[in-house]
Amino acid sequence: MRRMKRVVRTLGMGILLVLAIAGCSKFKGDKKSPPEDGKGQVPNVEAVPGKEAAEKVEEVSLNPDSTVLSVGSQTVPFCEVMAYMYFLKSRYQTEFGDGIWSYEVQGQTFGRKSLEEVLHMVTEMKVIRKEAEASGLQLTVSELDEVGVRAENYLAAIPPEDAEQYGLNVEVLTTVFGDNEIAGKMFDVCMNEVNTQITDEEARQMVVQYLLVMTNGTNKNGVTVQMDEAGRADARNRAMELAKDAKKADSFFAFAEANTDLGHVEQTVGRSSMSEAFIQAAWGLPEGQVSDVVETPEGYYVIHSVEDFDEKATKQEKERIILEEQTRVFEQKYAAWADKYQVRISDLLWDVGEGTPPSAAPAPSTGVE
């Protein structure tokens, strides 16, 4: 998922929905596991009842205009897939060198894995575009103009030989950028139903310092601790003595560092970041105060409230909660949309991404002698 996030940023789109689903969601449609030879991902199969039938894809030879992917009645030419591969090339080959494409990733070459992620992304863009069209959502004249300018600027900035090899032109780039733009608008429409009114209390973050007398877990020295009942009783007694001393210490931080079984003593915490017993004790602790012993599954804590409301961290947590809910809602909607369409992919594509950098893949013919 993170790799595709960076690819989308390369396009200059910055669209949340693409970031949320690219590389994480699965193909919706007729997908078979790739065979050992790395080919034959999705054959031309019969139409599936209840789905919009996918158009046929090229299975003989490729040129820039060959249909290599179809999502229902919407077709994708080879040059459009190669545009996405070029974005990947620009991002990764420049940074890591040609060798990145033959590097093994989960039993596949990075080149093959990259092609799969590109196909995921293109499929998702086409599904979203079809749903946008069905709902009457379109780009405005000014948005279309902006997309066109973006395409022209991108093409002007890349080497002409790259544009020729990858079949890149203003029309192809306008389609790619336009798909991303319309996807962003669809995301915004879907997010109208998401609750963005998160209270301070829901997102509250506080800064605490603490020490732990561990009874179950791995301590700061890497030693596994698993105490029996007698051991836990001794640990509790020790924690109670430490709590008394901690309340009198000039520096709780220094005292905790000297006596904790953990490798750290300070943390910003929220409702879901620690055990329920820990959070309940911390939430009721006035700023500057030290708690009594708090029993948790991992042992006995003594907690010091440093800042009972971290405004910056709370704001960030609100944003995280909202984004999480937006992602959940959109993924749910996308799953329903994708289920409407049959997907087909040309077997010929797998030669493009098999163990070679995209720039070394067979160059699409430009049709010019």
Backbone hydrogen bonds in HBPLUS format (Angstrom, degrees):
<---DONOR---> <-ACCEPTOR-->    atom                        ^
c    i                          cat <-CA-CA->   ^        H-A-AA   ^      H-
h    n   atom  resd res      DA  || num        DHA   H-A  angle D-A-AA Bond
n    s   type  num  typ     dist DA aas  dist angle  dist       angle   num
A0005-LYS N   A0001-MET O   3.00 MM   4  6.31 144.4  2.13 147.4 158.3     1
A0006-ARG N   A0002-ARG O   3.11 MM   4  6.43 156.6  2.17 149.5 153.8     2
A0007-VAL N   A0003-ARG O   3.06 MM   4  6.43 148.3  2.17 143.2 152.7     3
A0008-VAL N   A0004-MET O   2.97 MM   4  6.16 161.5  2.00 149.4 152.8     4
A0009-ARG N   A0005-LYS O   3.06 MM   4  6.38 155.2  2.12 146.3 153.2     5
A0010-THR N   A0006-ARG O   2.98 MM   4  6.29 142.0  2.13 140.9 151.3     6
A0010-THR N   A0007-VAL O   2.99 MM   3  4.97 120.2  2.36  93.6 109.2     7
A0011-LEU N   A0007-VAL O   3.28 MM   4  6.73 138.1  2.46 141.4 151.7     8
A0011-LEU N   A0008-VAL O   2.96 MM   3  5.18 129.3  2.22 100.0 113.4     9
A0012-GLY N   A0009-ARG O   2.81 MM   3  4.98 145.4  1.93 102.5 114.1    10
A0019-LEU N   A0015-ILE O   3.24 MM   4  6.51 161.9  2.28 151.7 156.9    11
A0020-ALA N   A0016-LEU O   2.89 MM   4  6.12 143.1  2.03 148.8 159.9    12
A0021-ILE N   A0017-LEU O   3.12 MM   4  6.35 150.5  2.21 149.1 154.5    13
A0022-ALA N   A0018-VAL O   2.83 MM   4  5.45 159.0  1.87 150.1 156.0    14
A0024-CYS N   A0021-ILE O   3.06 MM   3  5.33 163.8  2.09 125.0 128.8    15
A0025-SER N   A0021-ILE O   3.12 MM   4  5.47 174.1  2.12 151.3 150.1    16
A0038-GLY N   A0035-PRO O   2.98 MM   3  5.52 163.3  2.01 118.1 122.8    17
A0051-LYS N   A0048-VAL O   3.05 MM   3  5.62 159.6  2.10 142.1 142.6    18
A0052-GLU N   A0340-LYS O   2.62 MM 288  6.09 161.0  1.66 158.7 158.7    19
A0342-GLN N   A0052-GLU O   3.02 MM 290  5.90 169.7  2.03 154.3 152.0    20
A0055-GLU N   A0072-GLY O   3.05 MM  17  6.40 135.2  2.26 163.1 150.3    21
A0058-GLU N   A0067-THR O   2.71 MM   9  5.58 173.0  1.72 171.4 170.4    22
A0066-SER N   A0063-ASN O   2.93 MM   3  5.32 167.2  1.95 122.3 126.6    23
A0079-CYS N   A0064-PRO O   2.99 MM  15  4.68 160.0  2.03 141.1 134.7    24
A0078-PHE N   A0066-SER O   2.76 MM  12  5.48 132.6  1.99 147.9 163.3    25
A0068-VAL N   A0076-VAL O   2.99 MM   8  6.13 157.4  2.04 166.5 168.7    26
A0346-SER N   A0068-VAL O   2.82 MM 278  4.84 160.8  1.85 143.4 142.9    27
A0076-VAL N   A0069-LEU O   2.74 MM   7  5.11 142.3  1.88 168.1 166.4    28
A0070-SER N   A0344-ARG O   2.96 MM 274  5.27 155.7  2.02 145.0 148.8    29
A0344-ARG N   A0070-SER O   3.00 MM 274  5.27 156.2  2.06 147.2 153.4    30
A0071-VAL N   A0074-GLN O   2.81 MM   3  5.21 158.2  1.86 157.8 162.8    31
A0074-GLN N   A0071-VAL O   3.08 MM   3  5.21 154.2  2.15 129.5 126.4    32
A0072-GLY N   A0342-GLN O   2.84 MM 270  5.24 160.8  1.88 167.5 164.1    33
A0080-GLU N   A0077-PRO O   3.06 MM   3  5.53 136.7  2.25 108.7 119.8    34
A0082-MET N   A0078-PHE O   2.92 MM   4  6.20 160.1  1.96 154.8 161.3    35
A0083-ALA N   A0079-CYS O   2.97 MM   4  6.14 131.8  2.21 131.9 143.7    36
A0084-TYR N   A0080-GLU O   3.41 MM   4  6.83 154.1  2.49 144.6 148.2    37
A0085-MET N   A0081-VAL O   3.04 MM   4  6.41 153.4  2.12 145.7 154.1    38
A0086-TYR N   A0082-MET O   2.82 MM   4  6.02 142.2  1.96 140.7 150.8    39
A0086-TYR N   A0083-ALA O   3.11 MM   3  5.02 120.2  2.48  90.4 105.5    40
A0087-PHE N   A0083-ALA O   3.04 MM   4  6.44 147.8  2.15 144.8 153.3    41
A0088-LEU N   A0084-TYR O   3.10 MM   4  6.47 154.8  2.17 146.3 152.4    42
A0089-LYS N   A0085-MET O   2.86 MM   4  6.15 158.3  1.91 146.6 153.1    43
A0090-SER N   A0086-TYR O   2.84 MM   4  6.07 164.7  1.87 154.4 157.4    44
A0091-ARG N   A0087-PHE O   3.09 MM   4  6.29 147.1  2.20 140.3 149.0    45
A0091-ARG N   A0088-LEU O   3.08 MM   3  5.09 118.4  2.48  94.1 109.5    46
A0092-TYR N   A0088-LEU O   2.83 MM   4  5.96 175.3  1.83 166.9 167.0    47
A0093-GLN N   A0089-LYS O   2.98 MM   4  5.13 135.0  2.19 125.4 139.2    48
A0096-PHE N   A0092-TYR O   2.75 MM   4  5.77 167.9  1.77 159.3 162.8    49
A0097-GLY N   A0093-GLN O   2.77 MM   4  4.58 143.2  1.91 123.4 130.4    50
A0100-ILE N   A0097-GLY O   3.26 MM   3  6.08 168.2  2.27 123.0 125.9    51
A0101-TRP N   A0098-ASP O   3.27 MM   3  6.27 160.1  2.31 128.7 130.5    52
A0102-SER N   A0099-GLY O   3.26 MM   3  5.75 149.2  2.36 112.2 119.6    53
A0103-TYR N   A0100-ILE O   3.31 MM   3  5.21 156.0  2.37  98.6 105.5    54
A0111-GLY N   A0101-TRP O   2.93 MM  10  4.50 151.2  2.02 133.8 126.3    55
A0110-PHE N   A0103-TYR O   2.73 MM   7  5.44 125.2  2.02 146.5 163.9    56
A0105-VAL N   A0108-GLN O   2.47 MM   3  5.10 168.4  1.48 163.6 168.0    57
A0108-GLN N   A0105-VAL O   2.98 MM   3  5.10 154.3  2.05 107.4 115.8    58
A0113-LYS N   A0109-THR O   2.88 MM   4  6.19 166.3  1.90 154.6 158.8    59
A0114-SER N   A0110-PHE O   2.77 MM   4  5.85 153.8  1.84 145.3 152.6    60
A0115-LEU N   A0111-GLY O   3.11 MM   4  6.32 155.6  2.17 142.7 148.5    61
A0116-GLU N   A0112-ARG O   3.05 MM   4  6.37 158.8  2.09 151.3 156.8    62
A0117-GLU N   A0113-LYS O   3.03 MM   4  6.32 157.0  2.08 148.8 154.6    63
A0118-VAL N   A0114-SER O   2.89 MM   4  6.16 153.2  1.96 149.4 157.3    64
A0119-LEU N   A0115-LEU O   2.93 MM   4  6.21 157.9  1.98 150.7 156.3    65
A0120-HIS N   A0116-GLU O   2.93 MM   4  6.24 150.7  2.01 145.9 154.3    66
A0121-MET N   A0117-GLU O   2.96 MM   4  6.17 163.9  1.99 147.5 151.6    67
A0122-VAL N   A0118-VAL O   2.83 MM   4  6.09 167.9  1.84 158.4 161.2    68
A0123-THR N   A0119-LEU O   2.96 MM   4  5.92 161.9  1.99 142.7 148.3    69
A0124-GLU N   A0120-HIS O   2.96 MM   4  6.20 161.1  2.00 150.5 155.7    70
A0125-MET N   A0121-MET O   2.89 MM   4  6.17 157.5  1.94 151.8 158.2    71
A0126-LYS N   A0122-VAL O   2.96 MM   4  6.20 156.3  2.01 151.2 157.1    72
A0127-VAL N   A0123-THR O   2.93 MM   4  6.19 158.0  1.98 153.1 159.2    73
A0128-ILE N   A0124-GLU O   3.01 MM   4  6.16 167.1  2.02 150.6 154.0    74
A0129-ARG N   A0125-MET O   2.88 MM   4  6.08 154.0  1.95 142.9 150.8    75
A0130-LYS N   A0126-LYS O   2.94 MM   4  6.13 160.3  1.98 147.3 152.0    76
A0131-GLU N   A0127-VAL O   3.07 MM   4  6.37 155.6  2.14 148.0 154.6    77
A0132-ALA N   A0128-ILE O   2.84 MM   4  6.08 148.8  1.93 146.9 156.5    78
A0133-GLU N   A0129-ARG O   2.88 MM   4  6.16 161.1  1.92 154.6 158.7    79
A0134-ALA N   A0130-LYS O   2.95 MM   4  6.16 155.4  2.01 143.4 150.5    80
A0135-SER N   A0131-GLU O   3.00 MM   4  6.18 140.0  2.17 139.2 149.0    81
A0135-SER N   A0132-ALA O   3.16 MM   3  5.16 125.8  2.47  93.4 107.2    82
A0137-LEU N   A0132-ALA O   2.84 MM   5  4.97 144.3  1.96 155.8 150.0    83
A0136-GLY N   A0133-GLU O   3.10 MM   3  5.02 153.0  2.18  98.6 107.0    84
A0144-LEU N   A0140-THR O   2.86 MM   4  6.13 159.4  1.90 154.9 160.5    85
A0145-ASP N   A0141-VAL O   2.93 MM   4  6.18 154.8  1.99 146.7 153.9    86
A0146-GLU N   A0142-SER O   2.94 MM   4  6.14 155.6  2.00 143.3 149.9    87
A0147-VAL N   A0143-GLU O   2.92 MM   4  6.18 157.4  1.97 149.8 155.6    88
A0148-GLY N   A0144-LEU O   2.96 MM   4  6.19 158.2  2.01 147.2 153.2    89
A0149-VAL N   A0145-ASP O   2.94 MM   4  6.23 157.8  1.99 151.7 157.2    90
A0150-ARG N   A0146-GLU O   2.92 MM   4  6.13 157.5  1.97 147.6 154.2    91
A0151-ALA N   A0147-VAL O   2.93 MM   4  6.19 153.1  2.00 148.6 155.6    92
A0152-GLU N   A0148-GLY O   2.96 MM   4  6.24 160.3  2.00 149.0 154.2    93
A0153-ASN N   A0149-VAL O   2.88 MM   4  6.08 162.3  1.91 153.3 158.0    94
A0154-TYR N   A0150-ARG O   2.94 MM   4  6.09 156.2  2.00 144.4 151.1    95
A0155-LEU N   A0151-ALA O   2.97 MM   4  6.16 166.9  1.99 152.0 155.4    96
A0156-ALA N   A0152-GLU O   2.99 MM   4  6.14 153.5  2.06 144.8 152.3    97
A0157-ALA N   A0153-ASN O   3.16 MM   4  6.27 129.8  2.43 136.9 148.5    98
A0157-ALA N   A0154-TYR O   3.10 MM   3  5.22 137.7  2.29  98.8 110.7    99
A0158-ILE N   A0155-LEU O   3.44 MM   3  5.63 159.1  2.48 104.3 109.7   100
A0162-ASP N   A0159-PRO O   2.98 MM   3  5.34 130.0  2.23 107.6 120.6   101
A0163-ALA N   A0159-PRO O   3.16 MM   4  6.58 157.8  2.21 153.1 159.6   102
A0164-GLU N   A0160-PRO O   2.95 MM   4  6.24 154.1  2.02 149.1 155.9   103
A0165-GLN N   A0161-GLU O   2.99 MM   4  6.10 165.1  2.01 142.7 146.9   104
A0166-TYR N   A0162-ASP O   2.96 MM   4  6.03 163.2  1.99 153.4 157.4   105
A0168-LEU N   A0163-ALA O   2.82 MM   5  4.67 143.8  1.95 140.4 146.4   106
A0167-GLY N   A0164-GLU O   3.31 MM   3  5.17 156.0  2.37  97.8 104.8   107
A0173-LEU N   A0169-ASN O   3.04 MM   4  6.26 176.5  2.04 163.1 164.0   108
A0174-THR N   A0170-VAL O   2.82 MM   4  5.83 150.8  1.90 145.9 154.4   109
A0175-THR N   A0171-GLU O   3.09 MM   4  6.31 151.2  2.18 142.7 149.6   110
A0176-VAL N   A0172-VAL O   3.05 MM   4  6.40 160.8  2.09 152.0 156.8   111
A0177-PHE N   A0173-LEU O   2.87 MM   4  6.01 176.4  1.87 156.0 157.2   112
A0178-GLY N   A0174-THR O   2.78 MM   4  5.66 148.0  1.88 137.1 147.5   113
A0179-ASP N   A0175-THR O   2.87 MM   4  6.03 153.3  1.95 146.4 152.7   114
A0180-ASN N   A0176-VAL O   3.20 MM   4  6.52 159.9  2.24 148.5 153.2   115
A0181-GLU N   A0177-PHE O   2.93 MM   4  6.17 150.7  2.01 144.8 153.5   116
A0182-ILE N   A0178-GLY O   2.91 MM   4  6.13 163.9  1.93 155.2 158.3   117
A0183-ALA N   A0179-ASP O   2.96 MM   4  6.09 147.8  2.07 141.8 151.4   118
A0184-GLY N   A0180-ASN O   3.03 MM   4  6.27 147.3  2.14 140.5 148.4   119
A0185-LYS N   A0181-GLU O   3.17 MM   4  6.55 149.4  2.26 143.0 150.7   120
A0186-MET N   A0182-ILE O   2.96 MM   4  6.25 153.5  2.03 146.5 153.7   121
A0187-PHE N   A0183-ALA O   2.94 MM   4  6.19 153.5  2.01 146.2 153.4   122
A0188-ASP N   A0184-GLY O   3.06 MM   4  6.35 157.8  2.11 144.5 149.9   123
A0189-VAL N   A0185-LYS O   3.00 MM   4  6.29 155.6  2.06 147.8 154.1   124
A0190-CYS N   A0186-MET O   2.96 MM   4  6.21 164.9  1.98 152.7 156.4   125
A0191-MET N   A0187-PHE O   2.94 MM   4  6.14 142.1  2.08 147.3 158.3   126
A0192-ASN N   A0189-VAL O   3.22 MM   3  5.62 163.2  2.25 109.9 115.0   127
A0194-VAL N   A0191-MET O   3.05 MM   3  5.16 163.7  2.08 108.3 113.5   128
A0203-ALA N   A0199-THR O   3.22 MM   4  6.50 155.4  2.28 148.8 154.7   129
A0204-ARG N   A0200-ASP O   2.73 MM   4  5.39 109.3  2.23 139.9 156.9   130
A0310-ASP N   A0205-GLN O   2.74 MM 105  5.46 177.0  1.74 153.6 154.7   131
A0206-MET N   A0269-VAL O   2.95 MM  63  5.51 158.4  2.00 152.3 158.4   132
A0269-VAL N   A0206-MET O   2.80 MM  63  5.51 160.8  1.83 164.0 164.7   133
A0207-VAL N   A0307-GLU O   2.83 MM 100  4.91 153.3  1.90 143.2 150.0   134
A0306-VAL N   A0207-VAL O   2.92 MM  99  5.39 146.1  2.04 144.3 151.7   135
A0307-GLU N   A0207-VAL O   3.09 MM 100  4.91 162.2  2.12 136.4 136.8   136
A0208-VAL N   A0267-GLN O   2.93 MM  59  5.63 173.1  1.94 161.0 161.3   137
A0267-GLN N   A0208-VAL O   2.93 MM  59  5.63 156.8  1.99 161.4 167.7   138
A0209-GLN N   A0304-HIS O   2.91 MM  95  5.03 160.9  1.94 147.4 153.8   139
A0304-HIS N   A0209-GLN O   2.68 MM  95  5.03 163.2  1.71 162.9 160.5   140
A0210-TYR N   A0265-VAL O   2.81 MM  55  5.21 144.5  1.94 136.3 146.9   141
A0211-LEU N   A0302-VAL O   3.05 MM  91  5.47 149.9  2.15 146.4 155.8   142
A0302-VAL N   A0211-LEU O   3.05 MM  91  5.47 145.7  2.17 149.8 154.9   143
A0261-ASP N   A0212-LEU O   2.92 MM  49  5.63 145.4  2.04 146.9 157.8   144
A0213-VAL N   A0300-TYR O   2.84 MM  87  5.13 165.9  1.86 147.7 151.9   145
A0300-TYR N   A0213-VAL O   2.95 MM  87  5.13 163.5  1.97 142.6 143.9   146
A0215-THR N   A0298-GLU O   2.92 MM  83  5.70 169.8  1.93 132.2 135.3   147
A0227-MET N   A0215-THR O   2.95 MM  12  5.31 168.7  1.96 156.3 157.7   148
A0216-ASN N   A0298-GLU O   3.27 MM  82  4.70 153.5  2.34 124.9 118.1   149
A0217-GLY N   A0225-VAL O   2.85 MM   8  5.21 154.5  1.91 149.8 149.5   150
A0225-VAL N   A0217-GLY O   2.60 MM   8  5.21 175.9  1.60 169.4 170.2   151
A0219-ASN N   A0223-VAL O   2.94 MM   4  5.49 159.7  1.99 153.3 149.9   152
A0222-GLY N   A0219-ASN O   2.89 MM   3  5.36 161.5  1.93 121.5 124.2   153
A0220-LYS N   A0261-ASP O   2.79 MM  41  5.75 144.1  1.92 147.2 154.9   154
A0232-ARG N   A0228-ASP O   2.91 MM   4  6.21 155.0  1.98 156.9 164.3   155
A0233-ALA N   A0229-GLU O   3.05 MM   4  6.29 148.7  2.15 144.2 152.4   156
A0234-ASP N   A0230-ALA O   3.08 MM   4  6.41 157.6  2.13 148.5 153.7   157
A0235-ALA N   A0231-GLY O   2.92 MM   4  6.15 154.3  1.99 145.1 152.9   158
A0236-ARG N   A0232-ARG O   2.90 MM   4  6.09 153.2  1.97 145.1 151.7   159
A0237-ASN N   A0233-ALA O   3.08 MM   4  6.36 160.6  2.11 147.5 152.2   160
A0238-ARG N   A0234-ASP O   2.99 MM   4  6.28 157.5  2.05 148.5 154.7   161
A0239-ALA N   A0235-ALA O   2.89 MM   4  6.12 157.1  1.94 148.2 154.7   162
A0240-MET N   A0236-ARG O   2.90 MM   4  6.17 152.9  1.97 151.5 158.6   163
A0241-GLU N   A0237-ASN O   3.16 MM   4  6.46 152.9  2.24 146.0 152.2   164
A0242-LEU N   A0238-ARG O   2.93 MM   4  6.22 158.6  1.98 151.1 157.5   165
A0243-ALA N   A0239-ALA O   2.84 MM   4  6.05 150.4  1.92 147.7 155.7   166
A0244-LYS N   A0240-MET O   3.26 MM   4  6.50 154.6  2.33 141.7 146.7   167
A0245-ASP N   A0241-GLU O   3.12 MM   4  6.45 163.2  2.15 150.1 154.2   168
A0246-ALA N   A0242-LEU O   2.73 MM   4  5.86 153.0  1.81 151.0 159.4   169
A0247-LYS N   A0243-ALA O   3.19 MM   4  6.34 149.6  2.29 143.9 149.5   170
A0248-LYS N   A0245-ASP O   3.05 MM   3  5.29 144.9  2.18 102.7 113.3   171
A0249-ALA N   A0245-ASP O   3.06 MM   4  6.21 115.6  2.50 140.4 157.4   172
A0249-ALA N   A0246-ALA O   3.23 MM   3  5.03 149.9  2.32  95.8 104.6   173
A0255-PHE N   A0251-SER O   3.03 MM   4  6.22 162.9  2.06 150.1 155.6   174
A0256-ALA N   A0252-PHE O   2.73 MM   4  5.88 162.5  1.76 158.3 162.7   175
A0257-GLU N   A0253-PHE O   2.95 MM   4  6.19 163.2  1.97 152.5 157.1   176
A0258-ALA N   A0254-ALA O   3.16 MM   4  6.34 148.6  2.26 142.9 150.3   177
A0259-ASN N   A0256-ALA O   3.05 MM   3  5.18 142.6  2.20 102.3 113.4   178
A0260-THR N   A0256-ALA O   2.86 MM   4  5.53 137.4  2.04 165.2 164.1   179
A0273-SER N   A0270-GLY O   3.28 MM   3  5.36 164.6  2.30 108.3 112.9   180
A0279-ILE N   A0275-SER O   3.00 MM   4  6.30 170.4  2.01 163.6 164.6   181
A0280-GLN N   A0276-GLU O   2.91 MM   4  6.01 162.7  1.94 151.0 156.3   182
A0281-ALA N   A0277-ALA O   3.12 MM   4  6.24 156.9  2.18 142.1 147.7   183
A0282-ALA N   A0278-PHE O   2.88 MM   4  6.12 163.0  1.91 155.0 160.5   184
A0283-TRP N   A0279-ILE O   2.77 MM   4  5.79 165.2  1.80 155.5 159.2   185
A0285-LEU N   A0282-ALA O   3.04 MM   3  5.13 162.9  2.07 110.7 114.4   186
A0289-GLN N   A0286-PRO O   3.06 MM   3  5.62 161.2  2.09 140.6 141.6   187
A0288-GLY N   A0305-SER O   2.65 MM  17  5.25 161.8  1.68 144.8 150.7   188
A0305-SER N   A0289-GLN O   3.02 MM  16  5.72 161.3  2.06 165.8 169.3   189
A0291-SER N   A0303-ILE O   2.76 MM  12  5.23 160.2  1.80 155.2 162.1   190
A0294-VAL N   A0301-TYR O   2.85 MM   7  5.00 159.0  1.90 146.5 151.5   191
A0301-TYR N   A0294-VAL O   2.85 MM   7  5.00 164.1  1.87 148.8 148.5   192
A0296-THR N   A0299-GLY O   2.87 MM   3  5.29 154.6  1.94 160.3 168.5   193
A0299-GLY N   A0296-THR O   3.15 MM   3  5.29 149.3  2.24 105.3 114.3   194
A0314-THR N   A0310-ASP O   2.84 MM   4  5.94 151.6  1.92 153.1 162.2   195
A0315-LYS N   A0311-GLU O   3.01 MM   4  6.21 155.1  2.07 147.2 153.0   196
A0316-GLN N   A0312-LYS O   3.07 MM   4  6.37 157.7  2.12 148.6 154.6   197
A0317-GLU N   A0313-ALA O   2.91 MM   4  6.14 147.7  2.02 142.4 151.5   198
A0318-LYS N   A0314-THR O   2.95 MM   4  6.24 150.3  2.04 146.5 154.2   199
A0319-GLU N   A0315-LYS O   3.12 MM   4  6.44 158.5  2.17 146.9 152.0   200
A0320-ARG N   A0316-GLN O   2.94 MM   4  6.23 150.4  2.03 143.4 152.0   201
A0321-ILE N   A0317-GLU O   2.89 MM   4  6.10 162.2  1.92 152.8 156.6   202
A0322-ILE N   A0318-LYS O   2.97 MM   4  6.19 164.9  2.00 153.4 157.3   203
A0323-LEU N   A0319-GLU O   2.92 MM   4  6.07 165.4  1.94 148.7 153.1   204
A0324-GLU N   A0320-ARG O   2.88 MM   4  6.02 158.0  1.93 148.9 155.3   205
A0325-GLU N   A0321-ILE O   3.04 MM   4  6.28 156.2  2.10 146.8 152.6   206
A0326-GLN N   A0322-ILE O   2.81 MM   4  6.06 157.3  1.86 152.4 159.7   207
A0327-THR N   A0323-LEU O   2.83 MM   4  5.99 160.9  1.87 150.3 155.2   208
A0328-ARG N   A0324-GLU O   3.00 MM   4  6.20 157.8  2.05 142.4 148.5   209
A0329-VAL N   A0325-GLU O   2.94 MM   4  6.12 167.8  1.96 152.4 155.2   210
A0330-PHE N   A0326-GLN O   2.88 MM   4  6.04 166.4  1.90 152.0 156.3   211
A0331-GLU N   A0327-THR O   2.86 MM   4  5.93 166.2  1.88 152.3 156.6   212
A0332-GLN N   A0328-ARG O   3.05 MM   4  6.16 153.3  2.13 143.6 150.8   213
A0333-LYS N   A0329-VAL O   3.03 MM   4  6.31 158.5  2.08 148.9 154.4   214
A0334-TYR N   A0330-PHE O   2.73 MM   4  5.94 164.5  1.76 157.4 162.4   215
A0335-ALA N   A0331-GLU O   2.95 MM   4  6.07 158.0  2.00 144.9 149.9   216
A0336-ALA N   A0332-GLN O   3.35 MM   4  6.62 154.0  2.42 141.2 147.0   217
A0337-TRP N   A0333-LYS O   2.95 MM   4  6.30 155.9  2.01 151.8 159.2   218
A0338-ALA N   A0334-TYR O   2.80 MM   4  5.96 176.2  1.80 164.2 164.4   219
A0339-ASP N   A0335-ALA O   3.23 MM   4  6.24 141.2  2.39 136.1 144.9   220
A0340-LYS N   A0337-TRP O   2.97 MM   3  5.68 164.5  1.99 121.5 126.1   221
A0341-TYR N   A0338-ALA O   3.23 MM   3  5.81 167.3  2.25 118.1 121.4   222
A0349-LEU N   A0346-SER O   3.25 MM   3  5.81 157.6  2.30 111.8 117.2   223
A0350-TRP N   A0347-ASP O   3.19 MM   3  6.02 151.8  2.27 121.2 126.4   224
A0351-ASP N   A0348-LEU O   3.39 MM   3  6.01 155.4  2.45 113.8 119.1   225
A0352-VAL N   A0349-LEU O   2.86 MM   3  5.37 141.3  2.01 112.5 123.8   226
A0355-GLY N   A0353-GLY O   3.10 MM   2  6.11 119.0  2.49 113.2  97.0   227
A0360-ALA N   A0357-PRO O   2.77 MM   3  5.37 152.9  1.84 120.6 129.3   228
A0361-ALA N   A0358-PRO O   3.01 MM   3  5.04 158.3  2.06 104.2 111.2   229
